[in-house]
Structures are given as C-alpha cells and as structure tokens.
C-alpha cells in the first residue's frame, strides 16, 4: 500500500510502467496537501518496477486534467520506496528542472497472515475399539471450506495401545488452519488405527481457532469426543472420551518486506571468471570482448541482476572480484582479487563503477585458470559470518558469480556452500557461453539436497544456477527475474529460522499485525 504525501498542490496522478494507475482526491486551496488516497501495487523483488507520480493544479471549475496546470513529476522504482519506507524527492518540471516543490511517498505492506501456530493435543478415556488390546488412536483436523467441503490440515502420529494418548505438538500456518479466519469451523476426528487401513471411528467434535486461542494463557481447553451413532442408539451415552488442547502458541512469521523496511540492507557482490577458456579479450570471439556498441554476456548479466539489488543498498558501493587470472605486479594466479586492484577497498561506486572497473582491468591481467570459486564464496562468507554474530537483521549478502565453464574445485565449493547455508547469504551463478553446465546443476538444490564431501547437508537452499544462453533472446528483466525470484524466501527463511526479528518496525509496523 502506498500513501502519498506531497508539498505542493491539489491533485496527484500515479503511473506504473506508463499507464495511469489512479488519481488521488482533489485538495483545494492548499500548498501543502496531504492526500488520503492509498494506491495498492503488487510488489516483486526480482523486477524493476518503475513508477511515476505527477502533480497537477486543478482549475476551480473542473476536475479534469486537460485544463490542469502540470506542477511537476517524480520517477522512482518501487524497490527504492520499500527499501527506504519513506522516499522524498524533488518534483521535476518540463525539461527535468527542479523547482521548490517535493513529494514524499511512504510504503506499507498489505498482505495475508503468514503467522504459524503451534498446537498440542492429548485425550483421555477414549473408547476401546480393540478386543485383545487397547485402541491405537490418532487425531485428524479438517478445515471446513466455504463450499462445505473439508480439507485435511493435520494428522497426528498414532499412539499404540493407549486410551489416554499424548500426541506430539505440531506447527501449521494460520492460512492452512483456518484461511486466516479465526471463526472458521474446524472438524476434529479421532480414529483407532488398523493395519489394514480400515480405521475404526471413535468420535468427533467441532471447534474454531478463536476457541482454541483460550489455551494461549496456559489454560487447557477440552472437548467431548462424540460418536453420533452411539448418541442416537445408547440411552445413557455421554461421550467417547475427552480431547484436550494443552498448547496453543502463535509464532510470528515476518515477511521479506518487514526485514527490508526494518532497515535490512542487501549487500551485493560480483565475482567474474577471468580464466583462459573465455578467449583473448582482444579477439571479437572472446566472451570478454568489449564491443563499442553491444555489451558482452558478462556485462548483460551483471547489469540485469545489479540493477535490482542496487535499490536495497543505501551506499551503492559494490565489491567486485575476479578469479582465474594472473594479476600484476608478479602475475601470480589469484581466485579472489579486487577488480579495481585495491585489495583494501574492492568496492566500486554503483553498478556503473563495477562495469568500468571490469573494463579497465581486462588489459592489465592475463587470463589463466583453473576455475575455482570456493575462495570467493568463502571471502563473502567471512563477511556474512561477522554479520551473523550481531544477531540482527542488518545485512544480507548476495554473491553473483559469472563463469564460463564447469568449476574445477567442486568438492571445496560444496563444502563452502554448506558452510554458507548457515549464514545470511545467497549465491547466484550465471553460466556464460556455450559450455556444458550439467555438472553445475548439482549446486542448485532444486534436484535434491546438496551435501558436502563429508555428507553434511545444506541447512538452506541458497544457490540458484542458470545458463545465460537460456535468456540470450529474452529481455534482461527475464534473467533477473529467474535468478532473484527465490531471494525473498531465502532471506525470510534465514532470519525466521534464527528467530531474528526485523530491526525497527516500531509504530510503522505493517497491517499484518495479528488480529482476528
């Protein structure tokens, strides 16, 4: 949700990627209007969403824009707004000249409830359905949908030979449990397990999450487990046992925007392959050839991904490293050298600064080999490790590796990735050129769990690999969307998994706050 505040006049018009999205109300006779109109826009981290705000002074007799005086416009990206929470910029008039007026846009997340709830059930004095032993009970919980159908939410484990079972606690999202509606009916059924799959019905009861919440204060809520057939047939029938809710605990799940709006910065680092297999940069067939009018694949991938990430880094300074080259002055092979040759400060000013450092270093180095990427992963991991020890959501690291061939230190790379999966970082690998990258797919956890040579699995799936050739005839935005789409979930998984809350939500906290 975007609330628009401006310090000039009367009426604001909002454009998103050129079409007019909406207009605010008209505020008359004010040079510092505060607009109450709220614009709702879908947000995608992996896309550059360009916005334009235009301010118009409406004639006293008309509300149309044809007779209105154009007061100025401001262009930005949605990423810039959400990363700063409140963005103020000058309104530019015709010819992009700045006047004295400015506009302030604030952003707030509006989304469904992604919180989880932890529940624990037990039962006592359940009906005995077995002849030679006691019942083997398990509990099923169903959500009753608007159309009357029921969706299974959770099935407990079976407790063998026990009429007073205590089932393990479990976690389920509120969206899954009750679609976010606390008064939605929940149907709970207790069964006696049989090995042939023909389980015996013990009883059932209905409840709501609103009713369950009473157990949040340490109280125990219990329900009679009723068998409707027994209720009709048996004159003195009371129930088939009692089911007790012993735990109801809400677990707050913060979103990606909660962390970004709380001040978390995306620290973007790029690593470029300078091995000899790229070809001599002076040759037009080289993957590193600098064409005067057409950027090479390295530059296309760098700019496509960097253009997204730069909106989430306040100082716009990006470390850039190279690997696989012999570098001056002694021309020894390095796998983690600063592209600007300043080892004490490898940061470049903006994405354009990275581009210029890359172009400037090509004539000064000797392309060599092998293709080792474990050192650069470890270098960024060292920085991420320092951030981890702060136990605050301040910096999340994204490492973009651009390489033209299959890596030669696969065992060390697997080890480095498993280590990095415990840290606030993600790794994006873009394969440049026409090499066979099939072995690289194993680093991307989509086809299974990546393990270190010692067998230790990754804690989180943090690697995304794509060959650039899949996007050779697509727009740069398509490549960025493909490699960055998983980043928001990776950020959330890391911080929520560590129990780290957004740093400063305070009174600006979004409307996702827990409410019935």
C-alpha positions in Angstrom: 0.0 0.0 0.0 1.4 3.4 -0.9 0.2 6.5 0.8 1.1 9.7 -1.0 2.1 12.9 0.7 3.2 16.0 -1.3 4.2 19.5 -0.5 2.7 21.4 -3.4 -0.9 21.4 -4.8 -4.1 19.8 -5.3 -4.2 16.5 -7.3 -1.7 13.7 -7.9 -1.7 11.2 -10.8 0.1 7.9 -10.4 1.6 5.9 -13.3 3.1 2.4 -13.2 5.2 1.5 -16.2 3.4 4.2 -18.2 -0.4 3.5 -17.9 -2.2 5.8 -15.5 -3.0 3.6 -12.4 -5.0 6.0 -10.4 -5.5 9.5 -9.1 -5.8 11.0 -5.6 -8.6 13.1 -4.4 -8.5 16.9 -5.2 -7.4 19.0 -2.3 -8.4 22.6 -2.8 -6.7 25.8 -1.6 -3.6 24.2 -0.1 0.1 24.5 -0.9 1.0 21.5 1.4 -1.7 18.9 0.8 -1.7 15.5 2.5 -3.5 13.0 0.3 -5.5 10.3 1.9 -5.8 8.2 -1.2 -4.0 4.8 -0.9 -2.7 3.0 -4.0 -2.3 -0.8 -3.9 0.5 -2.2 -6.1 1.8 -5.7 -6.4 5.5 -5.9 -5.3 8.1 -8.1 -6.9 11.7 -8.0 -5.5 13.0 -9.6 -8.7 11.7 -6.9 -11.0 12.5 -3.2 -11.6 9.0 -1.7 -11.1 9.3 1.9 -12.4 6.8 4.4 -11.0 5.9 8.0 -12.0 4.0 10.5 -9.9 2.6 13.6 -11.5 1.2 16.6 -9.6 -1.5 18.8 -11.2 -3.1 22.0 -10.2 -6.8 21.6 -10.9 -9.0 24.5 -12.1 -11.6 25.6 -9.6 -14.4 24.8 -12.1 -13.1 21.4 -13.4 -11.6 18.2 -12.1 -10.3 17.1 -15.5 -6.6 17.1 -16.3 -6.9 18.8 -19.7 -7.4 22.2 -18.1 -5.0 21.5 -15.2 -1.6 23.0 -14.7 1.3 20.5 -14.6 3.2 21.2 -11.4 5.9 18.5 -11.7 6.7 14.8 -11.7 8.9 12.3 -9.8 10.1 9.0 -11.1 11.5 6.2 -9.0 11.3 2.4 -8.5 9.1 0.6 -6.1 12.2 -1.0 -4.7 13.6 2.4 -3.7 10.4 3.2 -1.8 10.1 0.0 0.2 13.8 -0.1 1.0 13.6 3.4 2.5 10.0 3.2 3.7 9.6 6.9 3.1 11.0 8.4 -0.1 11.3 12.2 -0.6 12.3 13.7 -4.0 12.0 16.9 -5.8 9.3 17.4 -8.3 10.7 17.9 -11.8 9.1 20.3 -14.2 9.3 20.3 -18.0 12.9 19.8 -19.1 13.7 18.0 -15.9 14.3 21.2 -14.0 13.7 21.1 -10.2 11.6 23.7 -8.5 11.0 24.2 -4.8 8.3 21.5 -4.6 8.9 18.0 -3.4 6.9 14.8 -2.9 7.1 12.2 -0.2 5.8 8.7 -0.7 5.5 6.2 2.2 5.1 2.4 1.8 3.4 -0.2 4.0 3.0 -3.9 3.3 -0.6 -5.2 3.0 -0.7 -9.0 2.9 -2.3 -12.0 4.3 -1.5 -13.5 7.7 1.6 -15.7 7.3 1.9 -16.5 11.0 2.2 -20.0 12.4 0.5 -21.6 15.4 1.9 -24.5 17.4 -0.7 -26.9 18.8 -0.5 -29.9 21.1 -3.4 -32.3 21.9 -4.0 -35.2 24.3 -7.0 -37.3 25.1 -8.4 -39.3 28.0 -10.8 -42.2 28.4 -11.2 -42.9 24.7 -13.5 -45.8 23.7 -11.7 -49.1 23.3 -12.2 -50.5 19.8 -9.9 -53.5 20.0 -10.7 -56.9 21.5 -7.3 -58.0 22.7 -5.7 -54.7 23.3 -6.5 -51.0 23.8 -7.2 -48.6 20.9 -4.4 -47.1 18.8 -5.7 -43.5 18.5 -4.7 -40.7 16.1 -6.3 -37.3 15.5 -7.2 -35.6 12.3 -8.0 -31.9 11.9 -10.0 -30.6 9.0 -10.8 -27.0 7.8 -14.3 -26.6 6.7 -14.3 -24.5 3.4 -16.9 -22.0 2.2 -18.4 -24.6 -0.1 -18.9 -27.1 2.7 -16.1 -29.4 1.7 -13.4 -30.3 4.3 -9.6 -30.0 3.8 -7.2 -32.1 5.9 -4.9 -29.7 7.9 -3.0 -32.2 10.1 -2.9 -35.8 11.0 -1.1 -36.7 14.3 1.0 -39.8 14.8 -0.6 -43.0 16.1 -0.2 -43.8 19.8 -0.3 -47.5 20.1 -2.4 -49.3 22.8 -3.3 -46.2 24.8 -6.8 -44.8 25.7 -5.2 -41.6 27.0 -2.7 -40.6 24.3 -0.5 -37.5 24.3 0.3 -36.5 20.7 3.4 -34.6 19.7 3.0 -30.8 19.2 2.9 -29.6 15.6 3.2 -26.3 13.7 0.8 -25.2 11.0 0.3 -21.8 9.3 -2.9 -19.9 10.1 -3.7 -19.7 6.4 -3.6 -23.5 6.2 -5.5 -24.0 9.5 -8.4 -21.6 9.0 -7.6 -19.5 5.9 -6.8 -16.6 8.3 -10.5 -16.6 9.5 -10.4 -17.3 13.2 -14.1 -18.2 13.4 -14.0 -20.8 10.5 -15.3 -24.2 11.6 -12.7 -26.9 12.3 -13.7 -30.5 12.4 -11.6 -32.9 14.5 -11.9 -36.7 14.3 -10.4 -39.4 16.4 -9.7 -42.8 14.9 -8.5 -46.2 16.1 -5.7 -47.2 13.7 -5.9 -50.6 12.0 -3.1 -52.1 9.9 -5.5 -53.0 7.0 -6.3 -49.3 6.6 -9.9 -49.7 7.7 -9.6 -47.5 10.8 -12.4 -47.5 13.4 -14.2 -44.3 14.1 -14.0 -43.2 17.8 -15.6 -39.8 17.8 -15.5 -36.2 16.6 -16.0 -32.6 17.7 -16.2 -29.1 16.1 -14.3 -26.0 17.2 -12.7 -22.8 15.8 -9.3 -21.3 16.2 -11.0 -18.5 18.1 -12.0 -21.1 20.7 -8.5 -22.6 20.7 -6.9 -19.3 21.5 -8.1 -19.6 25.1 -5.3 -22.1 25.6 -2.7 -19.3 24.9 -2.9 -18.2 28.5 -1.7 -21.6 29.8 -5.2 -22.9 30.2 -6.3 -26.3 28.8 -9.4 -26.5 26.6 -11.2 -29.7 26.2 -14.0 -31.1 24.1 -16.2 -34.1 24.3 -15.4 -36.6 21.6 -18.8 -37.6 20.3 -19.9 -40.7 18.2 -23.2 -39.6 16.6 -24.4 -43.2 16.2 -23.9 -44.0 19.8 -25.6 -40.7 20.7 -28.7 -41.9 19.0 -28.6 -45.6 20.0 -27.3 -45.5 23.5 -29.7 -44.1 26.1 -27.1 -43.2 28.7 -24.4 -42.3 26.3 -22.3 -39.3 27.3 -19.2 -39.3 25.1 -16.4 -41.4 23.7 -13.7 -39.7 25.6 -12.3 -36.2 26.0 -9.8 -34.4 23.7 -7.6 -31.7 25.4 -5.7 -28.8 23.8 -2.7 -28.4 26.0 -0.7 -25.9 23.9 -1.7 -23.0 21.6 1.3 -20.7 20.7 1.3 -18.2 17.9 4.7 -17.9 16.1 5.1 -14.6 14.3 6.4 -15.0 10.7 7.9 -11.8 9.4 7.9 -11.2 5.7 10.7 -10.1 3.3 9.3 -6.5 3.3 9.3 -6.5 7.1 13.0 -7.0 7.1 13.7 -4.6 4.2 11.5 -1.9 5.8 13.1 -2.6 9.1 16.5 -1.5 7.7 18.0 -4.7 6.3 20.4 -3.9 3.5 21.2 -6.2 0.6 25.0 -6.4 0.2 25.6 -7.2 -3.4 29.0 -8.7 -4.5 30.0 -9.8 -8.0 32.7 -12.3 -9.0 33.9 -12.6 -12.6 35.6 -15.5 -14.3 38.9 -14.5 -15.9 40.1 -18.0 -17.0 41.7 -18.5 -20.4 38.7 -20.5 -21.7 37.0 -17.2 -22.2 39.3 -16.3 -25.1 41.6 -13.4 -25.6 39.6 -10.2 -24.8 41.2 -8.5 -27.8 39.5 -11.1 -30.1 35.9 -10.4 -31.1 35.1 -14.1 -30.4 36.1 -13.8 -26.8 33.4 -13.8 -24.1 35.2 -10.8 -22.6 35.4 -8.8 -25.8 34.4 -5.2 -25.3 32.2 -4.3 -28.2 31.8 -0.5 -28.7 28.0 -0.7 -29.1 27.0 -4.1 -27.7 27.7 -5.3 -24.1 29.0 -8.8 -23.8 27.2 -11.5 -21.8 29.2 -10.8 -18.6 28.0 -7.2 -18.7 24.4 -8.1 -19.6 24.1 -10.5 -16.7 25.9 -8.1 -14.3 23.7 -5.1 -15.1 20.4 -7.2 -15.1 21.0 -8.5 -11.6 22.8 -5.5 -10.2 20.1 -3.1 -11.3 17.6 -4.9 -9.0 20.0 -5.3 -6.0 21.2 -1.6 -6.0 17.9 -0.3 -4.8 18.4 -2.2 -1.5 21.9 -0.9 -0.7 22.0 2.7 0.7 25.6 3.5 -0.1 25.5 1.9 -3.6 29.1 0.6 -3.2 29.6 -2.9 -4.5 32.6 -5.1 -4.1 33.8 -6.7 -7.4 36.2 -9.6 -7.5 37.9 -11.7 -10.2 39.1 -15.3 -10.3 41.3 -17.5 -12.5 43.7 -14.8 -13.8 47.4 -13.9 -13.4 47.4 -10.4 -11.9 50.1 -7.6 -11.6 52.6 -7.0 -10.4 54.0 -10.5 -10.1 51.4 -12.2 -12.3 50.6 -15.0 -9.9 47.2 -16.7 -10.3 44.5 -15.3 -8.0 41.0 -16.6 -7.3 39.7 -13.6 -5.3 41.4 -10.4 -6.5 39.8 -7.0 -6.4 38.8 -6.0 -10.0 39.8 -2.4 -9.1 43.2 -3.8 -7.8 42.5 -2.1 -4.4 42.6 -5.1 -2.0 41.8 -2.8 1.0 38.8 -1.4 -0.7 37.4 -3.6 -3.5 34.1 -1.6 -3.6 33.0 0.2 -6.8 30.7 3.2 -6.9 27.4 1.9 -8.3 26.8 -0.8 -10.9 28.4 1.6 -13.5 31.5 1.6 -11.3 31.7 -2.2 -11.4 31.3 -2.1 -15.2 34.1 0.5 -15.5 36.5 -1.5 -13.2 35.8 -4.6 -15.2 36.6 -3.0 -18.5 39.7 -1.3 -17.1 41.2 -4.4 -15.6 41.0 -6.6 -18.8 44.1 -5.1 -20.5 46.1 -5.4 -17.2 45.6 -9.1 -16.5 46.5 -12.4 -18.1 43.6 -14.9 -18.4 44.7 -18.2 -17.0 43.0 -20.8 -14.7 41.7 -23.1 -13.2 38.1 -22.2 -12.5 38.0 -22.2 -8.7 35.0 -20.4 -7.0 35.3 -21.8 -3.4 37.7 -18.9 -2.4 35.3 -16.2 -3.4 32.4 -17.9 -1.7 34.5 -18.2 1.4 35.5 -14.5 1.2 31.9 -13.3 1.2 31.0 -15.9 3.8 33.6 -14.3 6.1 31.7 -11.0 5.9 28.4 -12.7 6.3 29.8 -14.5 9.4 30.6 -11.2 11.0 27.0 -10.1 10.4 25.6 -13.3 11.8 27.3 -12.7 15.2 25.4 -9.4 15.5 22.1 -11.4 15.7 20.3 -8.5 14.0 18.7 -8.3 10.6 21.0 -5.6 9.2 22.9 -7.0 6.2 22.1 -10.0 3.9 24.7 -10.9 1.3 24.1 -11.8 -2.3 27.1 -13.1 -4.3 26.7 -13.1 -8.1 29.2 -15.4 -9.8 29.7 -15.2 -13.6 31.6 -18.1 -15.1 32.1 -19.6 -18.5 32.9 -23.2 -17.5 32.4 -26.0 -15.1 34.3 -25.4 -11.9 37.3 -27.4 -11.1 37.1 -27.3 -7.3 33.7 -28.9 -6.9 34.5 -30.6 -3.6 35.7 -27.4 -2.0 32.8 -25.4 -3.5 30.3 -27.9 -2.0 32.0 -27.5 1.4 31.9 -23.7 1.1 28.2 -23.7 0.1 27.2 -26.0 3.0 29.1 -23.6 5.4 27.4 -20.5 3.8 24.0 -22.0 4.1 24.2 -21.3 7.9 24.9 -17.6 7.1 22.9 -14.6 5.9 23.8 -15.0 2.2 22.7 -16.4 -1.1 24.7 -17.4 -4.2 23.7 -16.8 -7.8 25.7 -18.5 -10.5 25.2 -17.5 -14.2 26.8 -19.7 -16.8 28.2 -17.6 -19.6 28.9 -19.0 -23.1 28.1 -22.4 -24.6 29.8 -24.8 -22.2 28.2 -27.9 -20.9 26.9 -26.8 -17.4 25.2 -30.0 -16.5 27.5 -30.7 -13.6 26.7 -27.2 -12.2 23.0 -28.2 -11.6 24.0 -30.2 -8.5 24.9 -27.0 -6.7 21.3 -25.8 -7.1 19.2 -27.7 -4.5 16.2 -27.9 -6.8 17.1 -31.5 -7.8 17.9 -32.8 -4.4 19.8 -31.8 -1.2 23.4 -30.6 -1.8 25.9 -32.2 0.6 29.5 -31.5 1.5 32.1 -34.2 0.6 31.8 -35.4 4.3 28.0 -35.8 3.8 26.8 -32.8 5.7 23.6 -31.4 4.0 22.9 -27.7 3.4 20.8 -26.0 6.1 19.0 -23.9 3.4 18.9 -24.0 -0.4 20.9 -20.8 -1.1 22.2 -21.4 -4.7 20.5 -20.5 -7.9 22.2 -21.5 -11.2 21.1 -20.5 -14.7 22.8 -20.6 -18.1 22.8 -17.2 -19.7 22.1 -18.8 -23.1 18.6 -19.6 -21.9 17.9 -15.9 -21.8 20.0 -14.8 -24.8 17.0 -13.7 -26.8 15.0 -12.6 -23.8 15.0 -9.2 -22.0 17.5 -8.6 -19.2 14.5 -8.5 -16.9 13.7 -12.1 -17.6 17.2 -13.2 -16.5 16.9 -11.1 -13.3 13.5 -12.5 -12.5 14.7 -16.1 -12.9 17.8 -15.8 -10.6 16.4 -13.4 -8.0 12.8 -14.8 -7.5 14.0 -17.1 -4.7 15.9 -14.5 -2.7 13.0 -13.1 -0.6 12.2 -16.6 0.7 15.9 -17.2 1.3 16.1 -14.0 3.4 12.9 -14.9 5.3 14.0 -18.5 5.9 17.3 -17.4 7.3 16.0 -14.8 9.8 12.9 -16.6 10.8 14.9 -19.8 11.3 17.3 -17.9 13.6 14.4 -16.2 15.4 15.7 -12.8 14.4 13.0 -10.1 14.1 13.1 -7.1 11.8 15.3 -4.4 13.5 12.9 -1.4 13.7 9.3 -2.0 12.8 8.1 0.2 15.8 4.8 2.1 15.1 5.3 1.8 11.4 4.8 -1.9 11.5 2.6 -3.1 8.7 -1.1 -4.1 8.9 0.0 -7.7 9.0 -0.2 -7.5 12.8 -2.1 -10.4 14.4 -5.8 -9.7 14.6 -9.0 -11.8 14.4 
